[in-house]
Amino acid sequence: MGVRNPPRLLDLAGKSLLRDEASAITALEYLPAELFPLLFLEAFFGRHQEPLKAMVCGWPFARLPLGGLMQLSQFWALEAAFDGLKVLLAQKVRPRRWKLQVLDLRNTGQNFWGMWSGASAPGSSPSGPVAAGSSRAKRPSAPWSHTIWRVMERGGLLLLCCKRLTVFEVPIENIRGVLALTRLDCVQEVEVKCTWDLPTLGSFALYLGRMRNVQRLSLSHIHMPADGGKDQAHFLRFISQLPRLRRLRRLALESPYFLLGRLRLMLRCLQTPLETLSLTNCWLTKSDLAHLFRCPKLHQLKDLHLSGVGLVGFRPRPLRALLQKAAATLQGLHLVSCGIEDSQVEAIVPVLSRCHQLRTFNISGNLFSVATLEKLLRHTAGLPSLSLEQYPAPLESYSAEGALELGRLARVRRELMEILRDLGQPRIIWLSTSPCPHCGNKDVGPVAYPCGNSA
């Protein structure tokens, strides 16, 4: 016969107090701070809206982690919290015990609720951006549209805080009001996925320069205006803000056509060594590439992504020099669909053998021979951390007209199996076809030693 756990006296006291909501609100003035979290949970799960609103007004802690409790069916609680803040901000004399600075709407804080009284809270809930109240708020997340509307309604008495700011296809005019109410120094990650032109990017840069704690910046599909001759001033406005981002460690630029011939100007504005650089789907001048590979801020890279960056005919020496300087830290190298040929691959092969931290290596989408692939496999065989290797199906897999022939591919796979067997250590490599970056790479399966997955 099982033993039932009887209700705790604290739980019974909270339920009893909330049976009379008016009395419960009056008792808050005398309630010990340690009991507030317990009573808040009882009011939250019992849907006692007025006591919940009153507890927000008198919350005796600096942070109220409401987001860890939120579910879609409990949206009313967010409304009650904002109503409580509205009452609080309208008072000239604040309650003596009030200490609330942050209304935290992220999916965090479950440990807080049991800190004082052993009360438990749900383990997970949906989360979005976080919202925070007051000038000292430090962190952010929740139902964005409603949160933004309530913050704008208070005209600056509340401020938004968010760790991650993502902009999807939004005109700059539509986000200026939101950015004006946001603690920009709280933002640590910025992602812009908009077909903006350079004048628009230049306008956004004025806000970006105030996000001095940004560690990751990602820009996608910023395009050149029709009159490209007048955009230099807007480009300079953008890069003039980069020196303010002294904590920037990860930079991702997809289809950055505005950088053509200007990459050197942007690189020299970087203040700290980058850990991650992702530069994808673009054609750069040979001068751009030379400055990229010689940039002193890339010598401590952990991840380098150059997928879809045209390296056809580019001398491999600068790339080899960069890999040599970053060999002690490099963990991921992606050279997908770059037009790399045998001579360029062979030039960087000796350097790869010194990248002892390398975990991921992807050079698929290029065209080179079995002999070159064999050199790659032999030089990377001693890398202890390498766990994911992706290569193109070698030239010998295709006909003279460039069509993939399955019979040729089967012979190549057997040859590669012999190479792996000769190296004498368990290893799996992945092959892909279709080197065209517009078609994408088609995975044709693993080649493995031992041969359990080689069929």
N, C-alpha and C positions, 0 to 999 in steps of 0.2 A: 504494500500500500504506500503510495507516494506521500510525501510530506509537503503540504501547501505552505508557501511563504506568505505569512500574514502581511497586510499592509503596514508600512512604517507609520509611526506616529506623526512624522512630519508630513507625509502624504495626506493622512486623514485630516490634519490640521488645515492644510491648504485647501482641501475640498470643502471643509466646513466653513472656512472663512469666505470662500467665493460663492457660497449659497446666497449670501446677501451682498450684492455687488457694491452697494453704497457704503456698507460698513467696511468692506475690504478696501475701498479707495481711501476712506478716512484712516484706516489702520496703517496705511503705508508710511505715514509720517513717523510712526513709532516702531515700525518693523525693522529688526536688525538687518544690516546690509547683506549678511551671509544668507538670509532667507529669501532675498529678492529672486535669485535664479530659480529656486524651487517654485515659488508662487507664480513666476512668469511662465514656467512650463505648464503648471496647472491651468492658468488662464488661457495659454495658447492652445493646448489640446482640448480644453473645455469650451473654446470659442467664446470666452468672456471678453468682448471687445472693449468695453469702457474701462475695466481694470487694467487691461493691457495698455491702453492709451495713457492711463494715469501713471503706470510704472515707467513708461518711456520718459514722461515728464520728470520723474523723480529718480531716474536710474542712477545708482550710486557708484557705478564703475565707468571708466573712460570709454569702454568699447561694448557695444551690444551686438553679438554675432548672430544676427537674425537669419542670415542666409543658410546656415547649417540646419535650420528647422524647416525652411520653406519647401513646399511642394505646390504644384499647380492648383491643387484644391484648397490651398491655404493662402490665396492671394489677399484675402481680407486682412490678414495680419500685417502685411506691408502697408495697406491703406491705413490701418489703425496706428501703425508706427509713425507714418507721416502726419496723421491728424494730431498725434501727441506732440510731434515736433512743432507743428503749426501753433498749437496752444502755448507751448514753451517759449517759442520765439516772439509771441505776441505779448508776453509778460515783461514788464519793466523790472520787476524784482523776481529773480529766479529762485526756485526752491533751494533751501540751504544745503541739501544733500546731493543736488544734481551735479554730476561730473561727466555726463555723456559728451564725448567728442566725435566718436565714430559710430555710424550705423553701418555695420559690415554685412553686406549682402552676398558675399562669396560663400561657397559651399565649404565652410570651415567652422571651427569653434566648438565642435562636439565635445571636446575635453573640458571646455569652460563650464558647461552646465553641471558637470559632476564635481567640479573643483571644491565647492563649498559644502554641499549637502549630500553628495553621493547620488544625486539625481541623474538619470540617463536621458540621452537624446537620440534621435534617429541617426543611423550611421551614414546615410547619403541622401541627397536630394538634387534635383536639377539646379543648375546654377548658370548665371550669365555674367555680365559685367558687375562690379560691386559699386554700391553707392556709399557715400560717407557724408556725414554732416559736420559742419564747422570748419574753421580755418586750421585747426590742428590735426585734421584727419590725415591718416597716413596710408590707409589701404582701401581697396575697392572690390563689387559684383552683384547682379539680379535682373528682373524684368526691365530692360533698358528704357523702352519708350515711356513707360509709366514713371520710372525714376527720373528721367530727364525732364519730363513735363512738370513733375512736382518740384524739382530743383529750380527750374526756370520760373515757376510760379512764385517762389520766395524771393526772387530778385537779388540774389547774391548773398542772402543770409545762410544759404546752404551751398556747399561746394561738392562737385563730383571728384572722386579719386578713382583712378583705375591703373592697374599695372600694365595692361595690354590695351592698345588703341588700334582698332582695325577699321579701315575706311573702304567700303565697297561701292564703287560707281556712284558716288555722291558729289553733287556740285559743291564747290568750295563755299558758296553762299549759304548752303544749308547746314554746314558744320561750324561756321564761325561762332554762332550763338552758343553752341555746346562747348566749344573750346574755350570761350570766354568764361564759362562757369566751371572749368575743370582745373584742378591742381596739376598743372603741367609738369611740375617737378616730381610728381609721383609716377609718371609714366616710365616704364622700363622697356617696353617693346612697342614698336610702331610698324604697322603693315598697311601700305596703301596699294589697293588693287583698283586703280581707276585709269581710264584713258584720258588723263589730264594732259594739257600742253605745258610748255615751260613757264608761261606767265602764271598759270594756276599753281604749279609747283613752287614758283618763287613766292607766291602769296602764302602758301602753306608753310614755307620755310621759316617765316617770321614766328610762327607758333612752335615749329620744330626746334628752333634755337633756344626756346625756354624750357624744353624737355631735357634738362642738363643731366638727368640720370638714365637716359636711354642707353641700353646695352645692345639692343638688336634693332636694326633698321632694314625694312624690306620694301622695295618699290617695284611695281610691275606695270609695264606698258605705258610709261610716260612717253608721249610721242612728240615729234617735231611739229611746230605750227606750219601752216601753209607758206608763210613768209619767214623762212628760216633765217634770213639775214638779220632780223631784228631781235633775236632771242638771246644774244650774248649777255645782255644786262640781267635778264631773268635767271640765266644759268649762274652768273656770278653771285646773284642774290642768294641762290640756293646753297652754293658751296661756301659762301661766307658764314653760314650758320654752323657748318660742320665742326670748326674748331671748338665750339661750345660743348660738343658731345664728347666730353673727356672720358666717359666710361664706355664708349662704343666698342664692342668686341666682335659683333657679328653683323656683317653687311651682305645683303642679298639684293641683286639687281637683275630683274628679268626683262629682256627686250629693251635695254636702255639705249635706244637709238640716239638720244640727246647727248650721249657721251662720245660719239664718233669724233675723233680728233681732239677731245678735251679730257681724256681720262687722266692725263698727267696733272691737270689743274685740280681735279678732285682728290687724287691720291695724296698730294702734298698738303691737303687740309686735314688729313687724319692726324689725331693727336696721340693715339695709343696704338700699340700693336694689336692687330686683329687676330682672333682665334678662328673665325670662319669667314671665308669669302666665297660667295656664290654669284657668278657672273654668267648668265645663261641666255641662249638664243639671240645672239647678236654678232655682227661683223665689226671688227675694230681694225684700225690702221696698224701697220707694222710698228709705227712709232708708239701707238697706244700700248701694244702688247709688250714692246721692249721696256717701257716705263712700268708696266704692270709687274713684270717679272723681276724688275730691279728695285721695286719699292721696299724701303727698309722696314716699313710697318707690317710686312708679311712674313718676316723671318721666324715668327713663332706660331705659324698657322697650325691648327689642329685639323681643319677640314678645308679642302679646296675643291670647288665645283666649277668646272668650265664646260658645261654641256651646251653644245650648239654654238660654241665660239669658234669661228673659222681660223684654223691654224695651218691651212693648206699652203705649202711652200715657205712657212715661217721657219727660220733657223732655230734649232732646238737649244742652242747654247744658253739663252737667258732663262728658259724654263728649267733646264738642268741645274743652273746656278741657284735658282729659287728653291728647288727641291732639295738641293744639297744643304742650303742654309736652314731649311725647315725640317730636315731629316729627323732631328731629335724629338720633335713634337707632333709630326704629322700622323693623323689617325685615319683620315678619309681622303681619298683622291679620286675624283670623278672627271674623266676626260671623254665624255660621251659625244659621239657624232661631231667630232672636231676636224675631220679630214686628215687625221694623223696617218702617216705612211711609215713604211719599214724603216727608213733612215732616221726619222724622228724618234720612233719608238726605241730603236737600238741605242740612240744617244742618251736616253734617260734610264735605260735598263741598269747600268752599274750603280746609279744613285738609289734606285728603289731598294736594292739589297741592303742599304744602310738605314732605311726607314723602319726601325725596329718596333715602333709603336703602331704601325699601319694595321688597321682592322678591316677596312673596306677599300677595295680597288675595283673601279669600273671603267673600262676602256672600250666598252662595246660601241657599236655604231660606226666603227672605223674599218679601214681595209688594209690588212697586211697579211703576210704569208704565215704558213705553218712554222717555218724556220724562225721567224721573229717571235711568234707565240711561244715556241719552245724556249727561246732565250729568256723570255719573261718568266715562264714557269720555273726555270732553273734558278734565276736570280732571286725570285721571291720565295723559294722553297724554304729558306731558313728563317723567315719572319715569324716569330712565335705567336703574335696576336692576330695574324691575318685569318679572317673567318669567312669573308664573302668576296669572291672573285668573279667578275663578269667580263667576258671577252667576246669579240666578234667571231662568227664562223669565218675561218681564214679564206683567203682568196681561192685556194684550191677547191673550195666547196661550190664554186660558181662556174658556169660555162663561159665560153669566150664572149658571149653576148650579155653576160652579167646576170643570168638567171640561176637561181639556186637549184642544184640537182641533188636529189636525196641520196643517190648512189655515191656521189662524190662526198657528200656530207658524212655518210656512214663510214667511208674509208678514213676521212679525217678524224672522226671520233675514235676509231680503233688506233690510229697513230698516236693520238693524244693520250689514250689509255696506256699505251706502251711507255710513253714519256713519264706519266705519273707513276707507273709501276717501277720504272727505272730509278725514279727519285726515292722510292721506298718509304713513303710516309702517307698516312691516311689524308686524303684531300679531295675536295669536291670543287670543280669549276663549272661555271654556267656559260653557255654559248647562246648568242642571239644573232638573228639575221636582220635584213633590211636596215642598212646603215643610214638611210635617208632620215634626217631629223624630222621631216614633215610626215613621214609614214610611221615613224616609231620603230622600236626594236622588238622583234618577235622572238620570244624565248623558245629555244628548241630543246630545253632540258639540260640536266647536269651530266657531266662526265666525271666519274668518281673512281677513286682507288682507296680502299678495296672496291670491287666492282659491283656491289649490291645494287647501286642506282644507275648503272650505266646502260641499261637496256633502252 
